[in-house]
Amino acid sequence: MKDTLFKSDKINGKFKFDEKVAGVFDDMLSRSVPFYSEVQQMVADLAGKYYIEGSKVYDLGCSTGNTIINLCKSIKDKNAPFIGVDSSEPVINRAIEKIEGRGLSNRVDLVCSDILDLDLSDAGIVIMNFTLQFIPPHRRLALLKKIYAGLSKGGAFLLSEKVLENNPETSDLFIEKHYDFKREMGYSELEISKKREALEEVLIPFTMEEEFDLLKEAGFKNCSVFFKWFNFASFLAVKD
Ligand SMILES: C[S@@+](CC[C@H](N)C(=O)[O-])C[C@H]1O[C@@H](n2cnc3c(N)ncnc32)[C@H](O)[C@@H]1O
């Protein structure tokens, strides 16, 4: 279904992953996140490369299940346990429908839970696509430390985020490039500005430097950027 949530003059309030968002989420993601499907493919490809036989694969903030569906193709081990976690019931219900529709229910465990309450263990791959940015900043380090502790040696953490630059002018320019992308995708000025207001204090991006510092402080010594487009970046962090 097409995302028209911010089209009317009505006040929407703060952004929530509710039933209304769930109904249009796939359209919203593909028209709001530049190179969304390419990033999904890169994540699936890297996950296939770093997967450790017998280990678990976590997708934290799995939303409607797009990443997990790709992972089921790139990770060939039919016994690999896939665990998708999301705190929004309406959103994860879409994932359940999609995973069932593709006959993948026997391979995937979908859990409706706050990531902050989750216990991770024996992980070969942990993915967080565009979700850490929604975690309160003061809780991010503890979460990343938990992810690091739950990963097996040689396992990988794949993180995608909206990011800022150190220089505020460059940051503003990159944010404007993102709005250009949304205009090209058919969003109106009203929709763009209303969504921006709704996301204020809900989606809190870090700078590239802060992301690297966080990863390093959590324990990851081996961190790289595998994708960057203006104010979007994807990181690969491997546990040595
Ligand atoms: C932008 S979406 C993620 C998109 C998805 N990873 C993808 O690549 O298609 C962010 C998701 O994180 C979930 N989320 C936000 N905070 C969460 C939390 N504390 N625990 C679990 N899920 C959370 C939201 O419900 C939402 O589905």
The ligand as an SDF file (V2000), in Angstrom:
LIG
                    3D

 27 29  0  0  0  0  0  0  0  0999 V2000
   13.3860    1.6370   10.2490 C   0  0  0  0  0  0  0  0  0  0  0  0
   12.7040    0.2140   10.8890 S   0  0  0  0  0  0  0  0  0  0  0  0
   13.8740   -1.0360   10.4700 C   0  0  0  0  0  0  0  0  0  0  0  0
   13.8440   -1.4840    9.0600 C   0  0  0  0  0  0  0  0  0  0  0  0
   14.2670   -2.9110    8.8380 C   0  0  0  0  0  0  0  0  0  0  0  0
   15.4060   -3.2940    9.6430 N   0  0  0  0  0  0  0  0  0  0  0  0
   14.5790   -3.1370    7.3790 C   0  0  0  0  0  0  0  0  0  0  0  0
   15.7670   -3.1410    7.0110 O   0  0  0  0  0  0  0  0  0  0  0  0
   13.6350   -3.2990    6.6020 O   0  0  0  0  0  0  0  0  0  0  0  0
   12.9770    0.2630   12.6110 C   0  0  0  0  0  0  0  0  0  0  0  0
   12.3050   -0.9030   13.3230 C   0  0  0  0  0  0  0  0  0  0  0  0
   12.8410   -1.0050   14.6300 O   0  0  0  0  0  0  0  0  0  0  0  0
   11.7970   -1.3350   15.5140 C   0  0  0  0  0  0  0  0  0  0  0  0
   12.2380   -0.8650   16.8420 N   0  0  0  0  0  0  0  0  0  0  0  0
   12.4840    0.3910   17.2530 C   0  0  0  0  0  0  0  0  0  0  0  0
   12.9080    0.3920   18.5320 N   0  0  0  0  0  0  0  0  0  0  0  0
   12.9440   -0.9130   18.9270 C   0  0  0  0  0  0  0  0  0  0  0  0
   13.3010   -1.5700   20.1350 C   0  0  0  0  0  0  0  0  0  0  0  0
   13.7230   -0.8800   21.2030 N   0  0  0  0  0  0  0  0  0  0  0  0
   13.2230   -2.9100   20.1880 N   0  0  0  0  0  0  0  0  0  0  0  0
   12.7980   -3.6310   19.1140 C   0  0  0  0  0  0  0  0  0  0  0  0
   12.4480   -3.0660   17.9330 N   0  0  0  0  0  0  0  0  0  0  0  0
   12.5280   -1.7160   17.8460 C   0  0  0  0  0  0  0  0  0  0  0  0
   10.5820   -0.6280   14.9770 C   0  0  0  0  0  0  0  0  0  0  0  0
    9.3740   -1.2120   15.4230 O   0  0  0  0  0  0  0  0  0  0  0  0
   10.7840   -0.7500   13.4750 C   0  0  0  0  0  0  0  0  0  0  0  0
   10.1380   -1.8640   12.9370 O   0  0  0  0  0  0  0  0  0  0  0  0
  1  2  1  0
  2  3  1  0
  2 10  1  0
  3  4  1  0
  4  5  1  0
  5  6  1  0
  5  7  1  0
  7  8  2  0
  7  9  1  0
 10 11  1  0
 11 12  1  0
 11 26  1  0
 12 13  1  0
 13 14  1  0
 13 24  1  0
 14 15  1  0
 14 23  1  0
 15 16  2  0
 16 17  1  0
 17 18  1  0
 17 23  2  0
 18 19  1  0
 18 20  2  0
 20 21  1  0
 21 22  2  0
 22 23  1  0
 24 25  1  0
 24 26  1  0
 26 27  1  0
M  CHG  2   2   1   9  -1
M  END
$$$$
